[in-house]
Amino acid sequence: MPTLIADFRANLLLMAGHYLSKQWGPEKLVDNDALILFFDSQRRRPAIRPRRVWEADNFHCPKENAAGWEVLRKKIINGENIGPHLSHAHSSLANVDGLLNEWGVHHFHISAGPSFRSGPLVFGLVTDDSFYAINVFPHGSWESSDIIESLHRNWPHVISRYRIRGIPETALSTKQRRQSRKSNIQAFVTVSDGTVYMAIGGGVATSGVAATAVIQAAKISDEIKRLQVAVQEQLGKFIVHLSARGYVPEKDIKATLVGIAPEGYQIRFPDYDVLFEVQIEQNSLHADSP
């Protein structure tokens, strides 16, 4: 059996780095960080898609900001890009957003004119199909307990999986919570009825990136490793097609991972200009040449 000449993990890191450079501009990356930062970046900018807007029971927008909120609300409903309403700090992955990291809540600017990025903010929990508008807050309200109280009171079903049972109630002051976030320390939060929640945003690693991003990066790295082993062990499935393109028996075969889709992976054999869509089904590969 010929040898597969490939490094799918290196290909994966290269794709992640290209994406980050294109979407976020030049970032100082260590190769191994590219995957983690890729997954970390996915939660920072809500995907562009239509969402239903839900307003909390005590949601109140000042009259002078009503027009700005209406602009943002229509963009959310129509599936337009709401990224421009995010903070300038979101333009760099190096900036840590404690509100998003710990509680999964974004903050959006709604002021008009020169004060656009200095006025009140709409705090919202964004999911695939909904925007939960918590309230309008002034700058610096990142640790306000009203945020979690509102989520718990209005939409407990949305955050129920983060509920913790069987542990003592904990109460951090605003100052203590701000310090814990600066130190990238995971902290529980207790609402007024005694319910305790873990970090709704998934928490952060000691480096300040989302803990979920670290887990996702490790998971796909393991899967890519399994993919390369499977392709090597089942090269015969590809050789059938490569032979029609001039493959000589027993010759080593070069392959490159060039794409990832929900339905599988795209692998190119450059010497034969053939692209395969590959799925791992248990311990077997399913490969189609488009």
Backbone as CSV, one residue per row, in Angstrom:
resi,resn,N_x,N_y,N_z,CA_x,CA_y,CA_z,C_x,C_y,C_z
1,MET,0.846,-1.197,0.000,0.000,0.000,0.000,0.884,1.251,0.000
2,PRO,0.606,2.223,-0.852,1.398,3.449,-0.891,1.250,4.268,0.392
3,THR,2.141,5.209,0.596,2.095,6.080,1.774,1.364,7.371,1.447
4,LEU,0.549,7.812,2.381,-0.135,9.090,2.234,0.794,10.200,2.702
5,ILE,1.068,11.168,1.854,1.877,12.336,2.220,0.915,13.474,2.525
6,ALA,0.690,13.721,3.791,-0.307,14.723,4.168,-0.076,15.211,5.593
7,ASP,-0.574,16.401,5.866,-0.576,16.957,7.220,-1.869,17.752,7.358
8,PHE,-2.965,17.042,7.622,-4.275,17.683,7.668,-4.372,18.715,8.788
9,ARG,-3.679,18.487,9.886,-3.760,19.454,10.992,-3.107,20.773,10.588
10,ALA,-1.971,20.697,9.893,-1.322,21.920,9.417,-2.237,22.653,8.438
11,ASN,-2.920,21.889,7.576,-3.873,22.494,6.647,-4.999,23.191,7.405
12,LEU,-5.474,22.558,8.470,-6.550,23.117,9.280,-6.129,24.427,9.937
13,LEU,-4.928,24.437,10.496,-4.421,25.650,11.130,-4.275,26.779,10.117
14,LEU,-3.839,26.429,8.914,-3.667,27.431,7.859,-5.020,28.028,7.470
15,MET,-6.044,27.190,7.343,-7.380,27.689,7.012,-7.907,28.614,8.111
16,ALA,-7.695,28.220,9.356,-8.157,29.046,10.477,-7.438,30.388,10.482
17,GLY,-6.130,30.362,10.223,-5.357,31.601,10.182,-5.805,32.528,9.066
18,HIS,-6.095,31.959,7.882,-6.576,32.760,6.757,-7.917,33.403,7.082
19,TYR,-8.801,32.635,7.719,-10.107,33.175,8.092,-9.934,34.350,9.060
20,LEU,-9.101,34.169,10.072,-8.917,35.211,11.072,-8.327,36.475,10.457
21,SER,-7.376,36.314,9.552,-6.762,37.472,8.898,-7.770,38.220,8.049
22,LYS,-8.626,37.467,7.364,-9.622,38.084,6.488,-10.720,38.783,7.276
23,GLN,-11.185,38.146,8.339,-12.318,38.681,9.088,-11.914,39.661,10.183
24,TRP,-10.703,39.502,10.721,-10.306,40.295,11.884,-9.055,41.130,11.654
25,GLY,-8.476,41.010,10.466,-7.245,41.741,10.208,-6.062,40.991,10.783
26,PRO,-4.862,41.511,10.553,-3.664,40.811,11.040,-3.645,40.705,12.562
27,GLU,-3.577,39.488,13.039,-3.475,39.221,14.477,-2.167,38.475,14.715
28,LYS,-1.550,38.734,15.845,-0.328,38.014,16.182,-0.720,36.623,16.683
29,LEU,-0.515,35.630,15.841,-0.951,34.277,16.156,0.217,33.322,16.271
30,VAL,0.126,32.455,17.245,0.967,31.274,17.279,0.142,30.217,16.567
31,ASP,0.751,29.391,15.719,-0.013,28.435,14.925,-1.034,27.660,15.749
32,ASN,-0.607,27.187,16.913,-1.499,26.376,17.730,-2.680,27.163,18.287
33,ASP,-2.563,28.508,18.286,-3.642,29.348,18.794,-4.715,29.608,17.749
34,ALA,-4.400,29.405,16.477,-5.322,29.777,15.407,-6.671,29.080,15.540
35,LEU,-6.665,27.804,15.846,-7.914,27.062,15.978,-8.741,27.573,17.154
36,ILE,-8.082,27.799,18.279,-8.788,28.279,19.459,-9.387,29.656,19.180
37,LEU,-8.602,30.540,18.569,-9.097,31.877,18.275,-10.205,31.853,17.227
38,PHE,-10.149,30.879,16.301,-11.221,30.755,15.315,-12.546,30.497,16.023
39,PHE,-12.564,29.513,16.921,-13.803,29.200,17.622,-14.194,30.320,18.590
40,ASP,-13.201,30.958,19.189,-13.478,32.078,20.083,-14.143,33.220,19.312
41,SER,-13.718,33.413,18.056,-14.242,34.521,17.255,-15.705,34.318,16.870
42,GLN,-16.153,33.062,16.815,-17.497,32.785,16.336,-18.580,33.378,17.231
43,ARG,-18.294,33.490,18.527,-19.324,34.000,19.439,-19.257,35.515,19.583
44,ARG,-18.159,36.118,19.124,-17.979,37.557,19.321,-18.857,38.390,18.389
45,ARG,-19.054,37.901,17.182,-19.910,38.601,16.227,-21.094,37.706,15.881
46,PRO,-22.280,38.069,16.293,-23.446,37.228,15.982,-23.575,36.997,14.482
47,ALA,-23.856,35.767,14.101,-24.025,35.436,12.694,-25.161,36.262,12.100
48,ILE,-25.026,36.604,10.830,-26.033,37.419,10.159,-27.193,36.525,9.739
49,ARG,-28.292,36.629,10.471,-29.500,35.861,10.172,-30.682,36.519,10.884
50,PRO,-31.890,36.333,10.383,-33.067,36.924,11.039,-33.284,36.316,12.416
51,ARG,-33.713,37.149,13.343,-34.021,36.682,14.698,-35.279,37.366,15.218
52,ARG,-35.965,36.673,16.095,-37.104,37.289,16.772,-36.592,38.072,17.967
53,VAL,-37.159,39.241,18.197,-36.738,40.071,19.323,-37.735,39.919,20.472
54,TRP,-37.180,39.602,21.636,-37.977,39.505,22.855,-37.483,40.584,23.821
55,GLU,-38.401,41.352,24.387,-38.028,42.389,25.343,-38.410,41.954,26.752
56,ALA,-37.518,42.199,27.701,-37.771,41.834,29.095,-38.956,42.625,29.645
57,ASP,-39.523,42.123,30.740,-40.706,42.757,31.318,-40.472,44.202,31.744
58,ASN,-39.227,44.533,32.122,-38.939,45.898,32.553,-38.060,46.653,31.547
59,PHE,-38.020,46.153,30.308,-37.192,46.812,29.291,-37.685,48.242,29.089
60,HIS,-36.752,49.179,29.147,-37.098,50.586,28.947,-35.970,51.282,28.204
61,CYS,-36.322,51.901,27.097,-35.346,52.660,26.321,-35.663,54.144,26.450
62,PRO,-34.709,54.958,26.875,-34.948,56.402,26.986,-35.450,56.983,25.669
63,LYS,-36.296,57.967,25.774,-36.913,58.566,24.595,-35.880,59.023,23.584
64,GLU,-34.788,59.595,24.075,-33.766,60.127,23.174,-32.997,59.035,22.429
65,ASN,-33.136,57.784,22.866,-32.443,56.663,22.209,-33.399,55.702,21.507
66,ALA,-34.693,56.045,21.536,-35.705,55.153,20.965,-35.473,54.901,19.484
67,ALA,-35.095,55.948,18.749,-34.867,55.791,17.308,-33.693,54.851,17.049
68,GLY,-32.644,54.971,17.873,-31.485,54.111,17.714,-31.808,52.658,18.001
69,TRP,-32.617,52.422,19.032,-33.036,51.057,19.354,-33.907,50.492,18.244
70,GLU,-34.768,51.318,17.663,-35.626,50.842,16.587,-34.810,50.443,15.360
71,VAL,-33.756,51.204,15.074,-32.865,50.855,13.955,-32.231,49.492,14.196
72,LEU,-31.691,49.303,15.404,-31.055,48.024,15.740,-32.081,46.895,15.726
73,ARG,-33.261,47.136,16.288,-34.298,46.098,16.359,-34.701,45.627,14.959
74,LYS,-34.855,46.558,14.034,-35.236,46.186,12.667,-34.129,45.394,11.983
75,LYS,-32.883,45.773,12.239,-31.758,45.024,11.669,-31.771,43.586,12.172
76,ILE,-32.050,43.420,13.454,-32.083,42.076,14.044,-33.185,41.248,13.389
77,ILE,-34.364,41.819,13.275,-35.515,41.108,12.711,-35.286,40.770,11.239
78,ASN,-34.685,41.706,10.506,-34.485,41.513,9.061,-33.249,40.695,8.724
79,GLY,-32.454,40.352,9.731,-31.260,39.554,9.478,-30.123,40.343,8.866
80,GLU,-30.028,41.616,9.211,-28.935,42.454,8.721,-27.742,42.362,9.663
81,ASN,-26.630,42.902,9.225,-25.405,42.874,10.020,-25.524,43.839,11.198
82,ILE,-25.453,43.314,12.422,-25.522,44.175,13.604,-24.133,44.388,14.216
83,GLY,-23.114,43.898,13.521,-21.740,44.062,13.992,-21.338,45.505,14.218
84,PRO,-21.756,46.450,13.340,-21.365,47.852,13.550,-21.862,48.441,14.871
85,HIS,-22.831,47.817,15.508,-23.331,48.317,16.786,-22.519,47.802,17.967
86,LEU,-21.595,46.889,17.699,-20.740,46.373,18.761,-19.622,47.358,19.077
87,SER,-18.961,47.134,20.184,-17.870,48.003,20.609,-16.685,47.896,19.663
88,HIS,-15.913,48.990,19.565,-14.673,48.964,18.780,-13.716,47.904,19.315
89,ALA,-13.826,47.606,20.602,-12.941,46.603,21.199,-13.130,45.242,20.551
90,HIS,-14.291,45.012,19.947,-14.559,43.732,19.302,-13.791,43.577,17.999
91,SER,-13.110,44.633,17.563,-12.355,44.543,16.316,-11.055,43.774,16.492
92,SER,-10.693,43.462,17.722,-9.477,42.694,17.994,-9.792,41.531,18.914
93,LEU,-9.286,40.360,18.548,-9.503,39.176,19.380,-8.706,39.238,20.684
94,ALA,-7.771,40.172,20.745,-6.946,40.287,21.945,-7.714,40.918,23.099
95,ASN,-8.809,41.620,22.793,-9.590,42.273,23.836,-10.561,41.277,24.465
96,VAL,-10.563,41.240,25.777,-11.404,40.310,26.520,-12.698,41.009,26.941
97,ASP,-13.830,40.390,26.636,-15.131,40.928,27.002,-15.681,40.098,28.157
98,GLY,-15.543,40.601,29.366,-15.958,39.854,30.549,-17.443,39.575,30.587
99,LEU,-18.256,40.528,30.127,-19.711,40.339,30.102,-20.091,39.185,29.192
100,LEU,-19.468,39.114,28.030,-19.745,38.029,27.087,-19.171,36.705,27.587
101,ASN,-17.951,36.751,28.104,-17.294,35.526,28.563,-18.049,34.847,29.695
102,GLU,-18.474,35.638,30.671,-19.074,35.039,31.856,-20.579,34.810,31.702
103,TRP,-21.284,35.789,31.120,-22.740,35.698,31.083,-23.309,35.537,29.681
104,GLY,-22.458,35.500,28.656,-22.931,35.281,27.293,-23.741,36.424,26.721
105,VAL,-23.578,37.610,27.264,-24.383,38.771,26.871,-23.545,39.771,26.075
106,HIS,-24.080,40.192,24.925,-23.453,41.244,24.118,-24.005,42.603,24.525
107,HIS,-23.252,43.651,24.205,-23.770,45.009,24.405,-23.685,45.764,23.080
108,PHE,-24.780,46.472,22.760,-24.924,47.126,21.461,-25.180,48.622,21.630
109,HIS,-24.496,49.391,20.812,-24.654,50.844,20.841,-25.907,51.255,20.077
110,ILE,-26.642,52.204,20.635,-27.871,52.666,19.983,-27.957,54.180,19.881
111,SER,-26.947,54.896,20.383,-26.973,56.357,20.295,-26.798,56.792,18.851
112,ALA,-27.198,58.004,18.559,-27.044,58.566,17.216,-25.983,59.662,17.233
113,GLY,-25.441,59.942,16.067,-24.495,61.046,15.929,-23.141,60.779,16.547
114,PRO,-22.421,61.841,16.928,-21.054,61.720,17.445,-20.941,60.872,18.704
115,SER,-22.030,60.775,19.465,-21.969,60.035,20.724,-22.327,58.566,20.546
116,PHE,-22.322,58.090,19.276,-22.779,56.731,18.975,-22.161,55.690,19.890
117,ARG,-20.869,55.784,20.125,-20.198,54.752,20.915,-19.908,55.192,22.352
118,SER,-20.621,56.191,22.826,-20.401,56.604,24.202,-21.700,56.675,25.004
119,GLY,-22.833,56.485,24.334,-24.111,56.582,25.020,-24.576,55.257,25.587
120,PRO,-25.871,55.170,25.889,-26.445,53.952,26.477,-26.291,52.745,25.565
121,LEU,-26.395,51.573,26.177,-26.190,50.314,25.456,-27.363,49.367,25.691
122,VAL,-27.745,48.646,24.666,-28.713,47.565,24.824,-27.936,46.295,25.117
123,PHE,-28.236,45.659,26.231,-27.629,44.379,26.579,-28.561,43.280,26.074
124,GLY,-28.012,42.331,25.328,-28.847,41.279,24.777,-28.159,39.930,24.735
125,LEU,-28.926,38.882,24.989,-28.455,37.515,24.836,-28.889,37.050,23.448
126,VAL,-27.922,36.689,22.610,-28.197,36.356,21.218,-28.056,34.854,20.997
127,THR,-29.105,34.236,20.452,-29.061,32.824,20.093,-29.228,32.707,18.580
128,ASP,-29.316,31.489,18.070,-29.443,31.298,16.631,-30.693,31.958,16.058
129,ASP,-31.774,31.936,16.818,-33.031,32.448,16.258,-33.692,33.557,17.073
130,SER,-33.072,33.972,18.173,-33.699,34.981,19.029,-32.699,35.997,19.557
131,PHE,-33.224,37.179,19.851,-32.459,38.239,20.507,-33.246,38.609,21.756
132,TYR,-32.685,38.303,22.924,-33.351,38.582,24.182,-32.835,39.915,24.714
133,ALA,-33.651,40.964,24.529,-33.259,42.317,24.925,-33.490,42.485,26.420
134,ILE,-32.420,42.575,27.173,-32.499,42.597,28.637,-32.903,43.978,29.138
135,ASN,-32.159,44.993,28.703,-32.503,46.376,29.050,-31.467,47.306,28.453
136,VAL,-31.674,48.591,28.670,-30.707,49.605,28.253,-29.900,49.991,29.486
137,PHE,-28.592,49.878,29.379,-27.701,50.134,30.500,-26.681,51.208,30.144
138,PRO,-26.192,51.948,31.138,-25.086,52.880,30.880,-23.773,52.113,30.792
139,HIS,-22.764,52.745,30.214,-21.437,52.141,30.169,-20.973,51.794,31.584
140,GLY,-20.271,50.687,31.681,-19.716,50.293,32.967,-20.607,49.395,33.786
141,SER,-21.751,48.973,33.201,-22.687,48.124,33.960,-22.428,46.644,33.728
142,TRP,-21.212,46.303,33.368,-20.882,44.940,32.937,-21.132,43.890,34.004
143,GLU,-21.065,44.277,35.275,-21.220,43.298,36.359,-22.564,43.423,37.073
144,SER,-23.486,44.190,36.532,-24.761,44.417,37.203,-25.542,43.117,37.372
145,SER,-25.986,42.853,38.591,-26.759,41.638,38.859,-28.123,41.684,38.176
146,ASP,-28.577,42.884,37.778,-29.864,43.013,37.086,-29.876,42.225,35.775
147,ILE,-28.714,42.022,35.186,-28.616,41.301,33.914,-29.084,39.864,34.080
148,ILE,-28.519,39.178,35.060,-28.878,37.785,35.298,-30.271,37.677,35.905
149,GLU,-30.625,38.620,36.772,-31.973,38.611,37.349,-33.021,38.668,36.233
150,SER,-32.780,39.489,35.235,-33.728,39.634,34.127,-33.816,38.360,33.295
151,LEU,-32.674,37.779,32.978,-32.676,36.531,32.215,-33.419,35.440,32.976
152,HIS,-33.159,35.354,34.261,-33.787,34.326,35.105,-35.299,34.551,35.225
153,ARG,-35.694,35.793,35.324,-37.111,36.118,35.518,-37.922,35.975,34.228
154,ASN,-37.323,36.375,33.111,-38.052,36.405,31.842,-37.914,35.143,30.996
155,TRP,-36.707,34.590,30.969,-36.464,33.462,30.064,-35.651,32.362,30.757
156,PRO,-36.149,31.833,31.860,-35.385,30.803,32.591,-35.100,29.570,31.744
157,HIS,-35.978,29.285,30.771,-35.779,28.107,29.923,-34.554,28.249,29.030
158,VAL,-34.175,29.483,28.730,-33.030,29.727,27.838,-31.713,29.449,28.548
159,ILE,-31.689,29.684,29.861,-30.437,29.522,30.613,-30.498,28.370,31.604
160,SER,-31.534,27.544,31.511,-31.735,26.485,32.510,-30.586,25.482,32.562
161,ARG,-29.917,25.246,31.425,-28.838,24.248,31.430,-27.621,24.707,32.220
162,TYR,-27.593,25.974,32.579,-26.469,26.487,33.361,-26.775,26.530,34.859
163,ARG,-27.955,26.067,35.218,-28.349,26.090,36.625,-27.575,25.036,37.407
164,ILE,-27.136,25.410,38.598,-26.372,24.509,39.465,-27.193,24.218,40.716
165,ARG,-27.321,22.953,41.040,-28.076,22.570,42.233,-27.144,21.911,43.254
166,GLY,-27.536,22.044,44.503,-26.822,21.343,45.560,-25.553,22.014,46.047
167,ILE,-25.387,23.295,45.744,-24.220,24.008,46.262,-24.703,25.232,47.030
168,PRO,-23.906,25.722,47.975,-24.318,26.889,48.764,-24.455,28.125,47.870
169,GLU,-25.334,29.018,48.266,-25.479,30.275,47.544,-24.179,31.075,47.647
170,THR,-23.860,31.772,46.573,-22.665,32.610,46.563,-23.061,34.024,46.167
171,ALA,-22.398,34.980,46.717,-22.713,36.377,46.398,-21.417,37.162,46.280
172,LEU,-21.144,37.658,45.077,-19.972,38.490,44.852,-20.408,39.938,44.705
173,SER,-19.656,40.838,45.269,-19.920,42.253,45.056,-19.506,42.616,43.634
174,THR,-19.931,43.760,43.174,-19.546,44.215,41.837,-18.034,44.280,41.715
175,LYS,-17.378,44.764,42.744,-15.923,44.885,42.741,-15.269,43.506,42.673
176,GLN,-15.787,42.558,43.439,-15.225,41.204,43.448,-15.410,40.517,42.089
177,ARG,-16.586,40.703,41.474,-16.837,40.075,40.182,-15.942,40.697,39.112
178,ARG,-15.765,41.989,39.182,-14.888,42.659,38.208,-13.469,42.123,38.338
179,GLN,-13.018,41.918,39.553,-11.669,41.401,39.771,-11.558,39.956,39.309
180,SER,-12.578,39.147,39.547,-12.525,37.746,39.124,-12.463,37.662,37.606
181,ARG,-13.154,38.546,36.927,-13.108,38.550,35.466,-11.729,38.970,34.958
182,LYS,-11.149,39.949,35.597,-9.808,40.382,35.192,-8.796,39.254,35.375
183,SER,-9.033,38.404,36.354,-8.115,37.298,36.641,-8.504,36.025,35.913
184,ASN,-9.550,36.107,35.067,-10.047,34.935,34.326,-10.405,33.786,35.254
185,ILE,-11.089,34.131,36.330,-11.538,33.142,37.305,-13.022,32.872,37.090
186,GLN,-13.397,31.589,37.095,-14.795,31.231,36.923,-15.551,31.530,38.217
187,ALA,-16.730,32.123,38.081,-17.511,32.454,39.270,-18.980,32.121,39.044
188,PHE,-19.630,31.599,40.080,-21.064,31.366,40.024,-21.778,32.682,40.310
189,VAL,-23.070,32.707,40.013,-23.876,33.883,40.344,-25.194,33.401,40.931
190,THR,-25.631,34.056,41.998,-26.876,33.703,42.668,-27.888,34.817,42.475
191,VAL,-29.093,34.470,42.006,-30.145,35.475,41.842,-30.972,35.556,43.112
192,SER,-31.915,36.502,43.140,-32.603,36.848,44.383,-33.399,35.704,45.013
193,ASP,-33.858,34.740,44.196,-34.628,33.636,44.781,-33.744,32.464,45.204
194,GLY,-32.417,32.664,45.141,-31.483,31.635,45.592,-30.985,30.703,44.514
195,THR,-31.506,30.834,43.305,-31.042,30.000,42.195,-29.603,30.356,41.850
196,VAL,-28.774,29.333,41.629,-27.355,29.540,41.327,-27.069,29.108,39.888
197,TYR,-26.336,29.941,39.180,-25.946,29.634,37.811,-24.430,29.613,37.675
198,MET,-23.967,28.701,36.841,-22.565,28.721,36.455,-22.413,29.774,35.363
199,ALA,-21.242,29.874,34.766,-20.995,30.893,33.740,-21.847,30.606,32.500
200,ILE,-22.845,31.437,32.255,-23.755,31.245,31.135,-23.025,31.383,29.808
201,GLY,-21.963,32.179,29.804,-21.175,32.342,28.581,-20.189,31.212,28.351
202,GLY,-20.166,30.243,29.244,-19.252,29.118,29.092,-17.952,29.283,29.839
203,GLY,-17.704,30.500,30.356,-16.475,30.724,31.100,-15.262,30.893,30.204
204,VAL,-14.125,31.134,30.817,-12.899,31.364,30.068,-11.771,30.491,30.576
205,ALA,-10.815,30.260,29.688,-9.581,29.583,30.083,-8.677,30.615,30.753
206,THR,-7.578,30.165,31.310,-6.670,31.093,31.995,-6.095,32.144,31.052
207,SER,-6.108,31.842,29.744,-5.590,32.793,28.756,-6.585,33.897,28.436
208,GLY,-7.847,33.723,28.856,-8.864,34.725,28.594,-9.761,34.411,27.418
209,VAL,-9.477,33.356,26.667,-10.360,32.961,25.566,-11.456,32.067,26.119
210,ALA,-12.516,31.908,25.347,-13.651,31.102,25.801,-13.220,29.670,26.058
211,ALA,-13.657,29.121,27.189,-13.337,27.723,27.504,-13.923,26.792,26.451
212,THR,-15.099,27.151,25.933,-15.714,26.320,24.898,-14.868,26.290,23.632
213,ALA,-14.170,27.394,23.348,-13.309,27.445,22.161,-12.146,26.469,22.302
214,VAL,-11.589,26.377,23.497,-10.485,25.442,23.745,-10.969,24.002,23.548
215,ILE,-12.167,23.719,24.047,-12.738,22.366,23.924,-13.023,22.040,22.464
216,GLN,-13.618,22.987,21.737,-13.939,22.764,20.327,-12.676,22.557,19.490
217,ALA,-11.639,23.339,19.785,-10.381,23.208,19.045,-9.758,21.832,19.282
218,ALA,-9.800,21.365,20.515,-9.251,20.040,20.834,-10.059,18.942,20.145
219,LYS,-11.369,19.125,20.114,-12.246,18.118,19.506,-11.990,17.979,18.015
220,ILE,-11.914,19.102,17.305,-11.713,19.003,15.858,-10.295,18.555,15.538
221,SER,-9.327,18.896,16.380,-7.955,18.419,16.177,-7.909,16.895,16.242
222,ASP,-8.605,16.329,17.221,-8.657,14.871,17.355,-9.351,14.244,16.140
223,GLU,-10.411,14.881,15.688,-11.149,14.331,14.552,-10.327,14.385,13.269
224,ILE,-9.574,15.465,13.093,-8.713,15.592,11.911,-7.612,14.537,11.940
225,LYS,-7.117,14.258,13.137,-6.098,13.205,13.275,-6.681,11.856,12.862
226,ARG,-7.908,11.575,13.315,-8.570,10.324,12.938,-8.846,10.268,11.442
227,LEU,-9.182,11.427,10.878,-9.454,11.496,9.439,-8.217,11.115,8.632
228,GLN,-7.059,11.670,9.008,-5.842,11.369,8.255,-5.471,9.888,8.363
229,VAL,-5.626,9.324,9.559,-5.344,7.899,9.733,-6.293,7.061,8.877
230,ALA,-7.564,7.438,8.854,-8.554,6.686,8.087,-8.276,6.770,6.586
231,VAL,-7.881,7.946,6.115,-7.573,8.091,4.684,-6.374,7.215,4.311
232,GLN,-5.352,7.190,5.174,-4.186,6.347,4.918,-4.580,4.870,4.877
233,GLU,-5.386,4.460,5.849,-5.747,3.049,5.942,-6.709,2.617,4.833
234,GLN,-7.422,3.579,4.260,-8.416,3.234,3.241,-8.131,3.938,1.913
235,LEU,-6.845,4.045,1.605,-6.442,4.712,0.362,-7.026,4.035,-0.880
236,GLY,-7.304,2.764,-0.766,-7.839,2.047,-1.917,-9.108,2.668,-2.465
237,LYS,-9.919,3.273,-1.596,-11.159,3.904,-2.034,-10.890,5.098,-2.945
238,PHE,-9.726,5.734,-2.751,-9.376,6.894,-3.559,-8.605,6.482,-4.817
239,ILE,-7.781,5.442,-4.671,-6.946,4.997,-5.798,-7.788,4.599,-7.003
240,VAL,-8.962,4.047,-6.747,-9.862,3.679,-7.848,-10.111,4.870,-8.759
241,HIS,-10.292,6.042,-8.166,-10.552,7.248,-8.948,-9.262,7.871,-9.480
242,LEU,-8.199,7.809,-8.674,-6.933,8.419,-9.089,-6.304,7.689,-10.262
243,SER,-6.555,6.401,-10.376,-5.981,5.621,-11.481,-6.435,6.153,-12.834
244,ALA,-7.674,6.663,-12.874,-8.188,7.219,-14.123,-7.529,8.551,-14.466
245,ARG,-6.797,9.111,-13.491,-6.103,10.388,-13.697,-4.589,10.195,-13.816
246,GLY,-4.160,8.942,-13.970,-2.747,8.702,-14.206,-1.959,8.171,-13.039
247,TYR,-2.647,7.772,-11.974,-1.917,7.245,-10.822,-1.190,5.951,-11.183
248,VAL,0.070,5.867,-10.741,0.905,4.684,-10.957,0.908,3.867,-9.665
249,PRO,0.569,2.585,-9.735,0.501,1.746,-8.533,1.743,1.842,-7.648
250,GLU,1.504,1.862,-6.346,2.523,1.898,-5.287,3.211,3.249,-5.139
251,LYS,2.867,4.235,-5.954,3.458,5.565,-5.816,2.828,6.274,-4.616
252,ASP,3.657,6.982,-3.825,3.119,7.719,-2.684,2.125,8.777,-3.172
253,ILE,1.164,9.114,-2.320,0.067,9.997,-2.726,-0.007,11.210,-1.799
254,LYS,0.017,12.381,-2.410,-0.110,13.627,-1.661,-1.593,14.008,-1.546
255,ALA,-1.966,14.502,-0.367,-3.343,14.945,-0.148,-3.348,16.168,0.758
256,THR,-4.335,17.036,0.542,-4.460,18.265,1.320,-5.907,18.456,1.764
257,LEU,-6.082,18.788,3.026,-7.402,19.152,3.526,-7.667,20.589,3.089
258,VAL,-8.744,20.801,2.325,-8.996,22.139,1.779,-10.320,22.748,2.229
259,GLY,-11.166,21.976,2.894,-12.437,22.542,3.309,-13.151,21.692,4.327
260,ILE,-14.011,22.363,5.113,-14.831,21.681,6.107,-16.260,22.169,5.947
261,ALA,-17.194,21.244,5.918,-18.607,21.567,5.807,-19.374,20.712,6.794
262,PRO,-20.615,21.090,7.106,-21.395,20.281,8.054,-21.499,18.816,7.659
263,GLU,-21.478,18.563,6.348,-21.629,17.178,5.894,-20.317,16.414,5.805
264,GLY,-19.197,17.059,6.041,-17.927,16.335,5.994,-16.747,17.214,5.636
265,TYR,-15.711,16.582,5.080,-14.459,17.274,4.774,-14.170,17.213,3.281
266,GLN,-13.421,18.197,2.808,-12.995,18.221,1.415,-11.494,17.980,1.357
267,ILE,-11.111,16.955,0.618,-9.701,16.580,0.487,-9.318,16.614,-0.989
268,ARG,-8.243,17.310,-1.271,-7.761,17.413,-2.650,-6.480,16.601,-2.821
269,PHE,-6.395,15.922,-3.958,-5.177,15.210,-4.338,-4.552,16.028,-5.472
270,PRO,-3.627,16.928,-5.131,-3.136,17.926,-6.086,-2.466,17.354,-7.331
271,ASP,-1.777,16.249,-7.211,-1.088,15.687,-8.380,-2.067,15.191,-9.443
272,TYR,-3.326,14.983,-9.038,-4.311,14.439,-9.977,-5.521,15.359,-10.143
273,ASP,-5.452,16.509,-9.489,-6.504,17.525,-9.567,-7.884,16.918,-9.305
274,VAL,-7.977,16.175,-8.215,-9.235,15.535,-7.835,-9.609,15.981,-6.425
275,LEU,-10.872,16.341,-6.250,-11.385,16.764,-4.950,-12.421,15.747,-4.471
276,PHE,-12.283,15.310,-3.229,-13.221,14.358,-2.654,-13.943,14.992,-1.468
277,GLU,-15.216,14.688,-1.342,-15.971,15.030,-0.140,-16.021,13.768,0.714
278,VAL,-15.497,13.881,1.914,-15.284,12.701,2.755,-16.047,12.818,4.067
279,GLN,-16.662,11.735,4.465,-17.331,11.639,5.758,-16.775,10.445,6.518
280,ILE,-16.593,10.638,7.828,-16.188,9.523,8.675,-17.448,8.906,9.257
281,GLU,-17.702,7.663,8.916,-18.867,6.949,9.429,-18.372,5.813,10.310
282,GLN,-18.390,6.064,11.628,-17.804,5.162,12.611,-16.325,4.976,12.260
283,ASN,-15.884,3.773,11.881,-14.475,3.568,11.545,-14.254,3.458,10.037
284,SER,-15.257,3.868,9.281,-15.157,3.751,7.836,-15.316,5.127,7.191
285,LEU,-14.750,5.244,5.990,-14.850,6.484,5.234,-15.859,6.343,4.112
286,HIS,-16.585,7.430,3.874,-17.444,7.503,2.699,-16.890,8.651,1.875
287,ALA,-16.464,8.375,0.655,-15.812,9.394,-0.176,-16.540,9.524,-1.513
288,ASP,-16.832,10.782,-1.883,-17.439,11.083,-3.177,-16.557,12.058,-3.925
289,SER,-16.390,11.818,-5.211,-15.646,12.743,-6.057,-16.661,13.579,-6.829
290,PRO,-16.800,14.871,-6.487,-17.803,15.703,-7.130,-17.534,15.930,-8.617
